[in-house]
């Protein structure tokens, strides 16, 4: 299976979509699924008439429920496909997270979308033995 097809499949199975009143659709895909403690790949896909050809600036931040502070807001890099990627988002603890995606459009307008994400503990590479 090609990497692009795998990412598209993962994005479809884990996507959260929110539609802005102005016509901007924001889709958040996460890989691996479910997200685990450690660095995780985030893929933001935008669509709609307000997105434009120039490509807006996209930034992502997150905070774990009950935490005093969250992650810094990270810039997502625009890909040739038109999606935006944060290659290594730092989920430092498991639990319920709130992800915030901010899209900065032409003319100083901003679209903000919130996505709930459940982060699980680190995956084990081998089963435990007793």
C-alpha positions as CSV (number, residue, x, y, z in Angstrom):
1,X,0.0,0.0,0.0
2,X,1.5,3.3,-1.0
3,X,2.2,5.9,1.8
4,X,-0.2,8.4,0.2
5,X,-3.0,5.9,0.2
6,X,-2.2,4.9,3.7
7,X,-2.3,8.5,4.9
8,X,-5.5,9.1,3.0
9,X,-7.1,6.0,4.6
10,X,-5.9,7.0,8.1
11,X,-7.2,10.6,7.5
12,X,-10.6,9.3,6.5
13,X,-10.9,7.0,9.5
14,X,-9.8,9.6,12.0
15,X,-11.0,12.8,10.4
16,X,-12.8,15.4,12.4
17,X,-14.5,18.0,10.2
18,X,-15.9,21.5,11.0
19,X,-17.5,23.9,8.5
20,X,-17.0,27.6,9.0
21,X,-19.9,29.9,8.2
22,X,-17.8,31.6,5.5
23,X,-17.4,28.3,3.7
24,X,-14.0,26.9,5.0
25,X,-14.0,23.2,5.8
26,X,-11.2,22.1,8.2
27,X,-10.3,18.4,8.4
28,X,-7.8,17.1,11.0
29,X,-6.2,13.7,10.4
30,X,-3.9,12.0,12.8
31,X,-1.2,9.3,12.3
32,X,-0.8,6.9,14.0
33,X,-4.4,6.1,14.9
34,X,-5.1,6.2,17.7
35,X,-2.6,8.9,18.6
36,X,0.0,7.7,21.2
37,X,2.2,9.5,23.6
38,X,5.2,10.9,21.7
39,X,5.5,12.7,18.4
40,X,2.5,12.3,16.1
41,X,1.8,13.4,12.6
42,X,-1.1,15.8,12.1
43,X,-2.6,16.5,8.6
44,X,-4.9,19.5,8.2
45,X,-6.9,19.6,5.0
46,X,-8.8,22.8,4.0
47,X,-11.5,23.1,1.4
48,X,-14.1,25.6,0.4
49,X,-14.4,28.8,-1.6
50,X,-12.6,31.0,1.0
51,X,-9.4,28.9,1.0
52,X,-8.0,30.4,-2.2
53,X,-5.0,29.4,-4.3
54,X,-2.3,31.2,-2.3
55,X,-2.7,29.0,0.7
56,X,-3.5,30.4,4.1
57,X,-1.2,30.0,7.2
58,X,-2.3,27.1,9.4
59,X,-1.2,26.7,13.0
60,X,-2.1,23.9,15.5
61,X,-1.9,23.7,19.3
62,X,-3.3,21.3,21.9
63,X,-3.9,21.0,25.6
64,X,-4.6,17.9,27.7
65,X,-7.7,18.1,29.8
66,X,-6.8,19.3,33.3
67,X,-3.3,20.5,32.3
68,X,-2.1,23.9,33.4
69,X,-0.7,24.7,30.0
70,X,-0.7,23.2,26.5
71,X,1.7,22.8,23.6
72,X,3.0,25.9,21.8
73,X,1.2,26.8,18.6
74,X,3.0,25.0,15.8
75,X,3.0,26.1,12.1
76,X,1.8,23.4,9.7
77,X,3.9,23.1,6.5
78,X,2.0,23.3,3.2
79,X,2.5,20.2,1.1
80,X,2.4,19.9,-2.7
81,X,-1.0,18.1,-2.3
82,X,-2.4,21.2,-0.7
83,X,-2.7,19.7,2.8
84,X,-0.8,21.1,5.8
85,X,1.4,18.9,8.0
86,X,2.8,19.1,11.5
87,X,5.3,16.2,11.3
88,X,6.0,15.8,15.0
89,X,3.2,17.1,17.3
90,X,4.3,16.4,20.9
91,X,1.6,14.5,22.8
92,X,3.5,14.3,26.1
93,X,0.7,12.6,28.1
94,X,-2.2,10.3,27.4
95,X,-5.7,11.4,28.0
96,X,-8.3,13.7,26.5
97,X,-6.8,16.5,24.5
98,X,-8.4,19.5,22.8
99,X,-6.7,20.4,19.5
100,X,-7.1,23.9,18.1
101,X,-6.5,24.5,14.4
102,X,-6.2,28.2,13.4
103,X,-6.4,29.2,9.7
104,X,-5.3,32.7,8.8
105,X,-7.0,33.8,5.6
106,X,-6.3,36.8,3.3
107,X,-7.6,40.1,4.6
108,X,-6.8,39.3,8.3
109,X,-9.7,36.9,8.8
110,X,-9.1,33.9,11.0
111,X,-11.0,30.6,11.3
112,X,-10.5,28.6,14.5
113,X,-11.7,25.0,14.9
114,X,-11.6,22.8,18.0
115,X,-11.2,19.0,17.8
116,X,-11.4,16.5,20.7
117,X,-8.6,13.9,20.6
118,X,-8.0,10.9,22.8
119,X,-4.3,10.0,23.2
120,X,-3.4,6.6,24.5
121,X,-0.2,5.4,26.3
122,X,2.8,4.5,24.3
123,X,2.4,1.4,22.1
124,X,4.4,-1.6,23.2
125,X,6.8,-3.2,20.7
126,X,6.5,-6.6,22.3
127,X,4.0,-8.3,24.6
128,X,4.8,-8.5,28.3
129,X,6.0,-11.8,29.7
130,X,5.8,-12.9,33.2
